[in-house]
Amino acid sequence: MIDLLLSDPVAWGSVLGIFVVIAICAYYVYLFLNNVHEDK
């Protein structure tokens, strides 16, 4: 399973896309928490 992922560029694209989406979500959560913290 792991070696199939490492050798397949399409799988790499999917994994990279998932990581980008997670990173953007985490960034927005961080911004939201910072704004809420500053308002108090």
MARTIRO-318808 format. One record per residue (C-alpha): residue in one letter; x, y, z. Coordinates in Angstrom, 1 decimal. Example, Ala and Ser with C-alpha at 12.3 -4.5 7.8 and 13.67 -1.06 7.14 Angstrom:
2
  kolza       x       y       z
      a    12.3    -4.5     7.8
      s    13.7    -1.1     7.1
//
This chain:
40
  kolza       x       y       z
      m     0.0     0.0     0.0
      i     2.7     2.5     1.0
      d     5.0     1.6    -1.9
      l     2.1     1.9    -4.3
      l     1.5     5.4    -3.0
      l     5.2     6.4    -3.3
      s     5.4     5.2    -6.9
      d     2.1     6.7    -8.2
      p     2.2    10.4    -9.1
      v    -1.6    10.5    -9.2
      a    -1.7     9.4    -5.5
      w     1.0    12.0    -4.7
      g    -1.3    14.7    -6.2
      s    -4.2    13.5    -4.1
      v    -2.2    13.4    -0.9
      l    -0.7    16.8    -1.6
      g    -4.2    18.3    -2.3
      i    -5.5    16.8     0.9
      f    -2.6    18.3     2.9
      v    -3.1    21.7     1.2
      v    -6.8    21.7     2.2
      i    -6.0    20.7     5.8
      a    -3.4    23.4     6.0
      i    -5.8    26.1     4.7
      c    -8.5    24.9     7.2
      a    -6.0    25.0    10.0
      y    -4.9    28.5     9.0
      y    -8.5    29.8     9.0
      v    -9.2    28.2    12.4
      y    -6.0    29.9    13.7
      l    -7.1    33.3    12.4
      f   -10.6    32.8    13.8
      l    -9.3    31.9    17.2
      n    -6.9    34.8    17.2
      n    -9.7    37.2    16.3
      v   -12.0    35.8    19.0
      h    -9.2    36.1    21.6
      e    -8.4    39.7    20.6
      d   -12.1    40.8    20.9
      k   -12.4    39.7    24.6
//
